[in-house]
């Protein structure tokens, strides 16, 4: 493993050791939903608030959003977000699809989850859908330094690609082994393997932020994977799991399901030292980062990630959520003009503070990106440092039927190296966005 990957592992281990020592003599209090999870048959079966996307974990102190009600023997949960957004990037910039400095897009996703007791355990089905294939045009939402996936036969850069129609279509089953230990199996046609922190649409720290992180492809880009199975073992604090999955990213036809053979593997260790903190360390061997493009030879690559998610509730209408994450990709690519054999990295700190109907959010990111991912083909083997800082605000109206309308705005500044400054009109590139946000309100227990 590269020095960058080793440093990330060492940092996570230090944090894990400190947290475990600080809580070794404490009983971790359970959230109300976790208390209901293990009561006698016939009692309410509520989804633990720690359950995130795929089989990942959030802190048990996570607030619950959306509708969460019993229905014909099932525990039903519905959630979703719809955003109408105007993005403005001043100046003529180099990007896929032209140099338009403004764009109106509709970002959205909806999730349904249902669980019930079955054969002495708990069975669940879930789906997550998005209309972005029709509400986001021109290869995605403009966004400086965002990369990944393909469009019009080429790789996408300086844009956030739209989500697929089917983001998740999966089932899970878990059953007690002994004491508090339980085994779990999760899998389906679409879902999230045991690699990285929970996908950014599911993180409370990013829930109100309509801009996707540029470090997405070092951390949680596998949150939409077509074909996977995950098996794990967990108790109230620890979870060990491994996945086999189709590692290829979605193609540019966003309304289909891009199934493929299981050619990638991953493993993750999660730890909840307190009800407010969730830690994870994961690693994977991915066969294919992109579909159909761009390298002449796409060899398997290794990804290592570590993250800490902290939620601090303060009263019934206030919560502070923060995510700190690092990731590294160790890859070898044959590109036009040479071979890129390097470890690239991404680091992210994002946070949101909700107080009553107002939310302030922000994100800071740093990465080392291959220049050719931004189509700087004159330096195909160069890894360039990049960064971005962003702040935003949302004001929500009073909820109506578990739905709240919000009005917000955000401003960001991308920081570029000298080698890329001619393509972006300088070493810094500002961007702005105004948006309307319609989201599921917080569920009151």
C-alpha positions in Angstrom: 0.0 0.0 0.0 1.3 3.5 -0.7 2.5 5.9 2.0 -0.8 8.0 1.7 -2.9 4.9 2.3 -0.8 3.8 5.2 -1.0 7.2 6.8 -4.8 7.1 6.5 -5.0 3.7 8.2 -2.7 4.8 11.0 -4.8 7.9 11.6 -8.0 5.9 11.8 -6.4 3.4 14.2 -5.3 6.2 16.5 -8.8 7.6 16.5 -10.3 4.2 17.1 -8.0 3.4 20.0 -8.7 6.7 21.7 -12.5 6.3 21.3 -12.5 2.8 22.6 -10.4 3.7 25.6 -12.6 6.7 26.4 -15.7 4.5 26.4 -14.5 1.2 27.6 -16.1 1.5 31.0 -19.4 3.1 29.7 -22.6 1.4 28.6 -23.6 2.8 25.3 -27.2 4.1 25.7 -29.6 2.9 23.1 -31.8 5.1 21.0 -35.5 4.5 21.3 -35.6 2.8 17.9 -32.8 0.3 18.9 -34.7 -0.5 22.1 -37.7 -1.6 20.0 -35.5 -3.7 17.7 -35.0 -6.5 20.2 -38.3 -6.6 22.1 -40.8 -9.5 22.0 -42.7 -10.5 19.0 -45.8 -8.4 18.6 -44.2 -5.1 19.8 -43.4 -2.3 17.4 -40.4 -3.0 15.0 -38.8 0.3 14.2 -35.8 0.8 11.9 -32.7 1.7 14.0 -31.6 5.3 13.4 -28.0 4.0 12.9 -29.0 2.3 9.6 -27.8 4.3 6.7 -27.5 3.6 3.0 -26.7 0.0 2.1 -25.5 -1.7 5.2 -23.5 1.3 6.6 -24.0 2.9 9.9 -24.6 6.4 11.2 -24.5 7.5 14.9 -27.6 6.1 16.8 -28.3 9.8 17.8 -29.1 10.6 14.1 -32.4 12.3 13.7 -35.0 10.5 11.6 -36.6 12.2 8.6 -39.7 11.4 6.6 -42.7 9.2 7.3 -42.1 6.2 9.7 -45.2 4.2 10.5 -46.4 0.6 10.9 -48.4 -0.7 7.9 -50.0 -4.2 7.8 -47.3 -5.8 9.9 -44.5 -3.9 8.2 -42.4 -1.1 9.6 -42.6 1.4 6.7 -40.2 4.3 6.1 -40.5 6.9 3.3 -38.0 9.8 2.7 -37.0 12.0 -0.1 -35.6 15.4 -1.4 -36.5 17.5 -4.4 -34.4 20.5 -5.3 -34.8 23.1 -8.0 -31.5 24.9 -8.4 -29.9 27.7 -10.4 -26.1 27.3 -10.6 -23.9 30.2 -11.8 -20.2 29.9 -12.6 -18.9 33.3 -13.9 -16.5 33.4 -16.8 -15.8 31.2 -19.7 -14.5 27.9 -18.3 -13.2 24.7 -19.9 -15.8 21.9 -19.4 -17.6 19.1 -21.1 -20.7 20.3 -23.1 -19.7 23.9 -23.6 -18.9 27.0 -21.6 -22.4 28.0 -20.3 -21.9 29.8 -17.0 -25.4 29.1 -15.7 -27.8 26.2 -15.5 -31.2 25.3 -14.0 -31.5 21.7 -12.8 -33.8 19.5 -10.8 -32.1 17.3 -8.3 -34.1 14.6 -6.5 -34.4 11.2 -4.9 -37.0 9.2 -3.1 -36.6 6.2 -0.8 -38.9 3.6 0.5 -38.0 0.9 3.1 -40.1 -1.8 4.7 -39.2 -4.3 7.3 -40.9 -7.0 9.3 -40.2 -10.0 11.4 -39.6 -13.3 9.5 -38.4 -16.7 10.6 -37.0 -15.5 13.9 -35.2 -12.6 12.3 -35.9 -9.3 10.5 -36.5 -9.1 6.8 -36.5 -5.9 4.8 -36.9 -4.6 1.2 -35.9 -1.1 0.0 -35.7 1.0 -3.1 -34.3 4.4 -3.9 -35.3 6.2 -7.2 -34.4 9.4 -8.9 -35.9 11.4 -11.8 -32.6 13.1 -12.6 -32.2 11.3 -15.9 -34.9 13.7 -17.1 -34.4 16.7 -14.8 -30.6 17.1 -15.2 -29.4 17.8 -18.7 -26.1 18.2 -20.6 -24.1 15.5 -18.8 -24.9 16.7 -15.3 -24.9 19.8 -13.1 -22.0 22.2 -13.7 -19.5 22.1 -10.9 -15.9 23.0 -11.0 -13.5 20.0 -10.5 -16.2 17.4 -10.2 -15.3 14.3 -12.3 -16.4 10.7 -13.0 -18.5 8.5 -15.2 -19.2 9.1 -18.9 -21.3 11.1 -21.3 -21.4 11.3 -25.1 -18.6 8.8 -25.4 -16.2 10.8 -23.2 -15.4 11.2 -19.5 -17.3 13.9 -17.5 -15.4 16.7 -15.9 -16.4 19.9 -14.2 -19.9 18.4 -13.9 -21.7 16.4 -11.3 -23.3 13.5 -13.2 -27.0 12.8 -12.6 -28.1 9.8 -10.5 -29.6 6.8 -12.2 -33.3 6.1 -12.2 -32.7 3.1 -9.9 -30.3 4.0 -7.1 -31.2 1.1 -4.9 -33.3 -2.1 -5.3 -32.3 -4.5 -2.6 -33.3 -6.7 0.3 -31.7 -7.6 3.7 -32.2 -10.2 6.4 -30.6 -10.4 9.8 -31.0 -12.8 12.8 -29.5 -13.1 16.2 -26.6 -15.5 16.6 -25.8 -15.2 20.3 -26.4 -12.6 22.9 -26.3 -9.2 21.1 -24.5 -10.6 18.1 -26.5 -10.8 14.8 -25.6 -11.8 11.3 -26.9 -9.9 8.3 -27.1 -10.4 4.5 -27.8 -7.5 2.2 -27.9 -7.5 -1.6 -29.8 -6.9 -4.8 -29.9 -5.5 -8.3 -28.7 -2.0 -7.1 -27.3 -0.9 -3.8 -24.2 0.1 -1.9 -21.4 -2.3 -1.0 -19.3 -2.2 2.2 -16.9 0.4 1.0 -16.6 4.0 2.3 -18.8 6.1 4.5 -22.6 6.2 3.8 -23.3 7.9 0.4 -23.5 11.7 0.7 -27.3 11.9 0.0 -27.8 9.9 3.2 -25.5 11.8 5.5 -27.2 14.3 7.8 -24.2 16.6 7.3 -24.9 16.8 3.6 -28.7 16.5 3.5 -29.4 20.2 2.8 -26.4 20.7 0.5 -27.4 20.4 -3.1 -23.8 20.3 -4.4 -22.1 16.9 -4.5 -18.5 16.6 -3.1 -15.6 16.5 -5.6 -14.0 13.9 -3.4 -16.9 11.6 -4.2 -14.7 9.2 -6.3 -12.2 8.6 -3.5 -14.9 8.0 -0.8 -18.4 6.9 -1.7 -18.7 6.7 -5.5 -19.9 3.1 -5.1 -23.2 4.2 -3.4 -25.0 3.2 -6.7 -23.7 -0.2 -7.7 -25.6 -2.5 -10.0 -25.3 -6.0 -8.5 -23.9 -6.8 -5.1 -24.1 -9.0 -2.0 -22.8 -8.2 1.5 -22.5 -10.4 4.5 -21.7 -9.2 8.0 -21.7 -9.8 11.7 -22.5 -7.1 14.3 -23.6 -6.2 17.8 -24.6 -2.8 19.2 -21.1 -1.3 18.7 -19.1 -3.3 16.2 -19.8 -4.4 12.6 -17.6 -6.5 10.3 -18.8 -7.1 6.7 -17.6 -8.0 3.3 -19.0 -7.5 -0.2 -18.7 -8.9 -3.7 -20.1 -6.6 -6.4 -20.0 -5.3 -9.9 -17.4 -2.5 -9.7 -18.2 -0.7 -13.0 -19.7 2.7 -12.7 -23.1 3.4 -14.4 -23.1 4.2 -18.1 -24.6 7.3 -19.7 -28.0 5.5 -20.2 -29.4 6.5 -16.8 -32.8 4.8 -17.0 -31.5 1.2 -17.2 -29.8 -1.2 -14.8 -26.2 -1.9 -15.7 -25.7 -5.4 -14.4 -22.4 -7.1 -14.7 -20.4 -9.9 -13.1 -19.1 -9.6 -9.6 -15.6 -8.5 -10.3 -14.8 -6.4 -7.2 -14.6 -7.0 -3.5 -14.6 -4.8 -0.3 -14.5 -5.1 3.4 -15.5 -2.7 6.2 -15.1 -2.4 9.9 -17.6 0.0 11.7 -17.5 1.1 15.3 -19.9 3.1 17.5 -18.0 4.2 20.6 -21.0 6.4 21.7 -24.4 7.1 20.4 -23.1 10.3 18.8 -20.1 9.0 16.9 -19.7 6.4 14.1 -16.3 5.3 12.7 -15.5 3.2 9.7 -12.4 1.8 8.0 -12.8 0.1 4.6 -10.8 -1.1 1.7 -11.8 -2.5 -1.7 -10.3 -3.9 -4.9 -12.3 -2.5 -7.8 -12.1 -3.9 -11.3 -13.3 -0.9 -13.2 -13.8 2.8 -12.2 -15.5 3.9 -15.3 -17.5 2.3 -18.1 -16.2 2.4 -21.6 -13.7 5.2 -21.0 -11.0 6.5 -20.9 -7.9 4.6 -20.3 -6.5 2.2 -22.9 -6.0 -0.3 -20.1 -8.1 -0.2 -17.0 -6.4 -2.4 -14.4 -7.9 -3.2 -11.0 -7.2 -0.6 -8.4 -7.3 -0.4 -4.6 -9.3 2.1 -2.5 -8.9 2.7 1.2 -11.2 5.0 3.2 -11.7 6.0 6.8 -14.3 8.3 8.2 -15.8 9.7 11.5 -19.4 10.9 11.6 -20.5 12.9 14.7 -24.0 14.0 15.5 -24.7 16.2 18.5 -28.4 16.8 19.2 -29.3 19.8 21.4 -33.0 19.8 22.2 -35.8 18.7 20.0 -35.1 21.2 17.2 -31.4 21.5 17.0 -28.7 19.1 15.7 -25.1 19.5 14.7 -23.8 16.9 12.2 -20.2 16.6 11.0 -18.4 14.1 8.7 -14.6 13.9 8.4 -13.4 11.4 5.7 -10.3 10.5 3.8 -9.8 8.1 0.9 -7.0 7.0 -1.4 -7.0 5.3 -4.8 -3.9 3.3 -5.8 -4.1 2.8 -9.5 -2.1 2.2 -12.6 -3.5 3.6 -15.9 -2.2 3.5 -19.4 -3.1 6.9 -20.9 -2.2 8.5 -24.2 1.4 9.7 -23.8 2.5 7.4 -20.9 1.6 5.4 -17.8 0.1 6.9 -14.7 1.1 4.8 -11.7 0.2 6.8 -8.6 -1.8 7.0 -5.4 -4.4 9.8 -5.5 -6.3 11.0 -2.5 -9.3 13.0 -1.3 -10.1 14.5 2.1 -13.4 16.0 3.2 -14.8 17.9 6.2 -18.5 18.7 5.9 -20.9 20.0 8.6 -24.4 21.3 9.1 -26.1 23.0 12.0 -29.9 22.9 12.1 -31.7 25.1 14.6 -35.5 25.1 14.4 -36.2 25.9 10.7 -32.7 27.3 9.8 -29.8 25.2 8.6 -26.2 26.4 8.0 -24.0 24.0 6.1 -20.4 23.9 4.8 -17.8 21.7 3.2 -14.0 21.9 2.7 -12.2 19.4 0.4 -8.6 18.7 -0.7 -7.5 16.2 -3.3 -4.7 15.0 -5.5 -6.3 14.4 -8.9 -4.9 13.0 -12.2 -4.8 15.9 -14.6 -6.2 13.9 -17.4 -9.4 13.4 -15.4 -10.0 17.2 -16.0 -9.0 16.7 -19.7 -5.6 18.3 -19.2 -4.2 15.9 -21.8 -1.0 17.9 -22.2 0.0 16.5 -18.8 -1.5 13.0 -18.9 0.6 11.5 -16.1 0.6 14.5 -13.7 -1.3 14.4 -10.4 -2.4 17.9 -9.4 -3.5 19.3 -6.0 -7.0 20.8 -5.9 -9.3 22.2 -3.3 -12.7 23.6 -2.7 -14.6 25.4 0.1 -18.3 26.0 0.3 -20.9 27.5 2.6 -24.6 27.7 2.4 -27.9 28.4 4.2 -31.5 27.1 4.0 -34.6 28.5 5.7 -37.5 26.1 5.8 -41.2 26.8 6.2 -43.4 25.0 8.8 -43.9 21.3 7.8 -47.1 20.3 6.1 -48.0 16.6 6.0 -44.4 15.6 6.9 -43.0 17.8 4.0 -41.1 21.1 4.4 -40.3 23.7 1.8 -37.0 25.5 2.0 -35.3 28.4 0.3 -31.5 28.6 0.2 -28.3 29.6 -1.4 -24.6 28.6 -1.4 -21.3 30.0 -2.6 -18.1 28.0 -3.3 -14.5 28.7 -4.3 -12.4 26.2 -6.1 -8.6 26.4 -5.8 -6.4 25.1 -8.7 -2.7 24.6 -9.3 -0.7 26.8 -11.7 -0.7 24.0 -14.3 -4.5 24.3 -14.6 -5.0 28.0 -14.1 -5.2 28.9 -17.9 -8.2 26.5 -18.2 -10.2 28.1 -15.4 -9.2 31.8 -15.8 -6.9 31.8 -12.8 -5.9 30.0 -9.6 -9.4 30.4 -8.1 -12.9 29.8 -9.6 -16.0 31.0 -7.8 -19.5 29.6 -8.2 -22.9 30.3 -6.7 -26.3 28.6 -6.5 -29.9 29.5 -5.4 -32.3 26.7 -4.8 -35.7 25.7 -3.6 -35.7 22.5 -1.4 -38.7 20.3 -0.8 -37.7 17.6 1.7 -39.2 15.2 4.2 -39.4 16.8 7.6 -37.8 15.3 10.8 -39.8 12.5 12.2 -40.8 13.1 15.8 -40.6 9.9 18.0 
